Amino acid sequence: MAGGNHPKSSSHKPPPSSALSSYRKSRWESPKNPPSDQKPKPSPNKHSPAQPKSLPAPTHPSFSSHGPPLPYSEPPPPPPAYGFHMLERRTIVLADGSVRSYFALPPDYDFTPRHNSLLRPEFHFSPEAAGFRDRREYINGPGPMKRKFGVDEEKELQHLMSRANSSRDRLVGTSGHFDEETRAAKYMRTTPGAVGPSVVKHKYDEVDHAMLKKVFLHFVKVINENVALRKSYLVEDGKQGRLQCIACRRSSKDFSDMHGLIMHTYNSDNADLRVDHLGLHKALCVLMGWNYSKPPDNSKAYKFLPPDEAAANQDDLIMWPPVVIIHNTLTGKGKDGRMEGLGNKAMDKTIRDLGFGTGKSKSLYGREGHLGITLVKFAGDQSGLKDAVRLAEYFEKDSRGRKVWARVQPLSLGKDDENNPSLVTVDQRTGEKKRILYGYLGTASDLDKVDFETRKKAVIESRREIKASK
């Protein structure tokens, strides 16, 4: 009937727009129930709104659907429960007397892992367990994404596994506890003067030792044979004048004291003169009686060396061929007013009477005549060194060595030598007067006492190294 409602049109009337918009508000939300009189019927019509599917819950990557989970039975343990509130303030007294403070964990702190899974986890990786079809797919990747260059997949996988196991072994010890050595290495410091355990690599280890020794002995001779240069270093640590680096030669700048010069020689950035500066650094430290094996820093702790060690370092540097220096060989003044003393032949006879016949004497003379000094030279070999040391030890045992002569010499100035019991002895039977001889083995510090020819030909050697080369 025209103008009437068709009976089927009411059943297919679309729902109101407001109801449809609320129904299609979000595909992630549950749809609201439409009005009771507009309930949709199930129909394969493509225009009908589809029921939204629920999303899967997110999972851990190790539990992917491509394969069984990785062999971790339990989650990793929490980190060690320590913080700044557990640190203790400690103090340490350095060699120079200064006090430093630092923070550390208590001595009884338990470093045992908090979980049994860290005691020695056995990690066995399986590409199949991770969801890959085989090892080739694990290395090259799935599908057509292959590597452009040929690689031995088996060797690369073994390399990856070895790195993983080595990392585990470094962190966990064989007994299930963290290795003490590993933990100690964490707190090692490589800066000089640091508080606590320190491993400082000395710059001497970075250069050739044979070349360093050669340069060191060269500068020892240069410094000791130049009286003015050595005095400028020794007098008040060089603070009386401006010092220069003899390794830099003419291009050297001035330094206000020995500490500045020492710091320059050790930290020089000139690669061409690096060995020269380190050799000079060692020579200056031996001259000053300081510790050359300790890197210098602003704390100046390298200056503290026991006197016995400092003297041993200086006495080790001897003149070569070996020489024994004998003092107080004067016999008086001659008719011309010049000083006279024991000649070479008379001294050779005296040495032979003492049981040392291999040495050869040489008396030293100056403008005023005999200087009262006689050199006894020996052969430049092991036997010559042995005889020279025996003669020096003879004077030392009889309390007539270097140290005693250093005390007697100032007392003899301005006095009559013939009446000085420290210089002359009188035979009670015959009344004959004899000179008391003092002698010691010649070292680098004695280069200014010998004549020009001997000083020019002599070289400086280490007595310890000569004995070690037997």
BELHUQUI-V286437 format. One record per residue. RES is the residue in one letter. SS is DSSP state (@ for helix, = for strand, . for the rest). OMEGA is omega in radians with two decimals (none if undefined). Layout:
res	ss	omega
RES	SS	OMEGA
RES	SS	OMEGA
This chain:
res	ss	omega
M	.	-3.13
A	.	-3.14
G	.	3.10
G	.	3.13
N	.	3.08
H	.	-3.07
P	.	-3.08
K	.	-3.07
S	.	-3.12
S	.	-3.14
S	.	-3.12
H	.	3.13
K	.	-3.09
P	.	3.14
P	.	3.12
P	.	-3.10
S	@	-3.14
S	@	3.11
A	@	-3.13
L	@	3.14
S	@	3.10
S	@	3.14
Y	@	3.13
R	.	-3.07
K	.	-3.12
S	.	3.11
R	.	3.14
W	.	-3.14
E	.	3.11
S	.	-3.09
P	.	3.08
K	.	3.13
N	.	3.11
P	.	3.12
P	.	-3.04
S	@	-3.12
D	@	-3.13
Q	@	3.13
K	.	3.13
P	.	3.09
K	.	3.10
P	.	-3.10
S	.	3.11
P	.	-3.12
N	.	-3.09
K	.	3.12
H	.	-3.13
S	.	3.14
P	.	-3.11
A	.	3.11
Q	.	-3.12
P	.	3.13
K	.	3.10
S	.	-3.12
L	.	3.09
P	.	3.12
A	.	3.13
P	.	-3.12
T	.	3.08
H	.	-3.13
P	@	-3.12
S	@	3.14
F	@	-3.13
S	.	-3.10
S	.	-3.10
H	.	-3.12
G	.	3.13
P	.	-3.11
P	.	3.09
L	.	-2.99
P	.	2.99
Y	.	-3.08
S	.	-3.07
E	.	3.11
P	.	3.14
P	.	-3.09
P	.	3.08
P	.	3.12
P	.	3.12
P	.	-3.06
A	.	3.00
Y	.	-3.11
G	.	-3.10
F	@	-3.13
H	@	-3.13
M	@	-3.08
L	.	3.12
E	=	3.06
R	=	3.12
R	=	3.13
T	=	3.12
I	=	3.14
V	=	-3.14
L	.	-3.09
A	.	3.14
D	.	3.10
G	.	3.12
S	.	-3.09
V	=	3.11
R	=	3.11
S	=	3.12
Y	=	-3.13
F	=	-3.13
A	=	3.07
L	.	3.13
P	.	-3.11
P	.	-3.10
D	.	-3.13
Y	.	-3.09
D	.	3.13
F	.	3.14
T	.	3.13
P	.	-3.07
R	.	-3.04
H	.	-3.11
N	@	-3.10
S	@	3.12
L	@	-3.01
L	.	3.00
R	.	-3.05
P	.	3.07
E	.	-3.07
F	.	3.09
H	.	-3.09
F	.	3.11
S	.	3.10
P	.	3.13
E	.	3.14
A	.	3.14
A	.	3.06
G	.	3.12
F	.	-3.13
R	.	3.11
D	.	-3.11
R	@	3.12
R	@	3.11
E	@	3.11
Y	@	-3.09
I	@	-3.02
N	@	-3.08
G	.	-3.11
P	.	3.02
G	.	-3.04
P	.	-3.12
M	.	-3.14
K	.	3.05
R	.	-3.08
K	.	-3.07
F	.	-3.12
G	.	-3.14
V	.	3.06
D	.	-3.02
E	@	-3.10
E	@	-3.14
K	@	3.14
E	@	3.11
L	@	3.10
Q	@	3.10
H	@	3.11
L	@	-3.14
M	@	-3.13
S	@	3.10
R	@	3.12
A	@	-3.12
N	@	3.12
S	@	3.08
S	@	3.11
R	@	-3.10
D	@	3.11
R	@	-3.11
L	@	-3.06
V	.	-3.14
G	.	-3.13
T	.	-3.13
S	.	-3.14
G	.	3.12
H	.	3.09
F	.	-3.09
D	.	3.09
E	@	-3.13
E	@	3.11
T	@	-3.14
R	@	-3.14
A	@	-3.13
A	@	3.14
K	@	-3.07
Y	.	3.10
M	.	3.08
R	=	3.14
T	.	3.12
T	.	-3.13
P	.	3.12
G	.	-3.13
A	.	3.14
V	.	3.13
G	.	-3.12
P	.	-3.14
S	=	3.06
V	.	-3.07
V	.	3.10
K	.	-3.11
H	.	-3.12
K	@	3.04
Y	@	-3.12
D	@	-3.08
E	@	-3.12
V	.	3.13
D	.	-3.05
H	@	3.13
A	@	3.11
M	@	3.11
L	@	3.11
K	@	-3.13
K	@	-3.13
V	@	3.13
F	@	-3.14
L	@	3.10
H	@	-3.13
F	@	3.05
V	@	3.13
K	@	-3.12
V	@	-3.09
I	@	-3.01
N	@	3.12
E	@	3.07
N	.	-3.03
V	@	-3.12
A	@	3.13
L	@	-3.14
R	@	3.14
K	@	3.13
S	@	3.10
Y	@	-2.99
L	@	-3.04
V	@	3.09
E	@	3.11
D	@	3.08
G	@	-3.07
K	.	-3.14
Q	.	-3.14
G	.	3.12
R	.	-3.12
L	=	3.10
Q	=	-3.14
C	.	-3.13
I	.	3.03
A	.	3.07
C	.	3.13
R	@	-3.02
R	@	-3.11
S	@	-3.08
S	.	3.00
K	.	-3.11
D	=	3.10
F	=	-3.03
S	.	-3.12
D	.	-3.09
M	@	3.13
H	@	3.10
G	@	3.11
L	@	3.12
I	@	3.12
M	@	3.13
H	@	-3.10
T	@	-3.11
Y	@	-3.05
N	.	-3.13
S	.	-3.13
D	.	3.09
N	.	-3.06
A	.	-3.11
D	.	-3.11
L	.	-3.09
R	@	3.14
V	@	3.13
D	@	-3.14
H	@	3.13
L	@	3.06
G	@	3.08
L	@	3.10
H	@	-3.14
K	@	-3.14
A	@	3.13
L	@	3.13
C	@	3.10
V	@	3.13
L	@	-3.09
M	@	-3.09
G	.	-3.11
W	.	-3.06
N	.	-3.13
Y	.	-3.13
S	.	3.12
K	.	-3.13
P	.	-3.13
P	.	3.07
D	.	-3.07
N	.	3.11
S	.	3.12
K	.	3.11
A	@	-3.14
Y	@	3.14
K	@	-3.07
F	.	3.12
L	.	3.13
P	.	-3.10
P	@	3.13
D	@	3.13
E	@	3.12
A	@	3.12
A	@	3.12
A	@	3.09
N	@	3.13
Q	@	3.14
D	@	-3.14
D	.	-3.09
L	=	-3.04
I	=	3.03
M	=	-3.12
W	=	-0.01
P	.	-3.05
P	.	-3.10
V	=	2.99
V	=	-3.11
I	=	-3.11
I	=	-3.13
H	=	3.07
N	.	3.10
T	.	3.10
L	=	3.07
T	=	3.12
G	=	3.13
K	=	3.09
G	.	-3.12
K	.	3.13
D	.	3.13
G	.	3.11
R	.	-3.11
M	=	3.11
E	=	-3.12
G	=	-3.13
L	.	3.10
G	.	-3.09
N	@	-3.12
K	@	3.14
A	@	3.13
M	@	3.09
D	@	3.11
K	@	3.12
T	@	-3.13
I	@	3.12
R	@	3.10
D	@	3.10
L	.	3.12
G	.	3.13
F	.	-3.04
G	.	-3.08
T	.	-3.10
G	.	3.12
K	=	-3.02
S	=	3.05
K	=	-3.14
S	=	-3.10
L	=	-3.10
Y	=	3.09
G	=	-3.12
R	.	-3.12
E	.	-3.13
G	=	-3.12
H	=	-3.11
L	=	-3.10
G	=	-3.13
I	=	3.09
T	=	3.10
L	=	3.05
V	=	-3.06
K	=	3.14
F	.	-3.12
A	.	-3.13
G	.	3.10
D	.	-3.10
Q	@	-3.14
S	@	3.10
G	@	3.10
L	@	3.14
K	@	3.13
D	@	3.13
A	@	3.13
V	@	3.12
R	@	3.14
L	@	3.11
A	@	3.11
E	@	3.08
Y	@	3.11
F	@	-3.11
E	@	-3.14
K	@	-3.14
D	.	3.14
S	.	3.09
R	.	-3.13
G	.	-3.05
R	@	-3.07
K	@	3.13
V	@	3.11
W	@	3.10
A	@	3.09
R	@	-3.07
V	@	-3.02
Q	@	3.12
P	@	-3.12
L	@	-3.08
S	@	-3.10
L	.	3.08
G	.	-3.14
K	.	3.11
D	.	-3.10
D	@	-3.07
E	@	-3.11
N	@	-3.13
N	.	-3.10
P	.	3.10
S	.	-3.10
L	.	-3.06
V	=	3.06
T	=	-3.08
V	=	3.09
D	.	-3.06
Q	.	-3.12
R	.	-3.05
T	.	-3.08
G	.	-3.12
E	.	3.14
K	=	3.12
K	=	3.11
R	=	3.07
I	.	-3.07
L	.	3.07
Y	=	-3.10
G	=	3.12
Y	=	3.14
L	=	-3.09
G	.	3.12
T	=	-3.13
A	@	3.14
S	@	-3.12
D	@	-3.11
L	@	3.13
D	@	-3.12
K	@	-3.07
V	.	-3.13
D	.	-3.04
F	@	-3.12
E	@	3.12
T	@	3.14
R	@	-3.12
K	@	-3.08
K	@	-3.06
A	.	2.98
V	=	-3.14
I	=	3.13
E	=	3.09
S	=	-3.13
R	@	3.13
R	@	-3.10
E	@	3.10
I	@	3.10
K	@	-3.14
A	@	-3.11
S	.	3.14
K	.	none
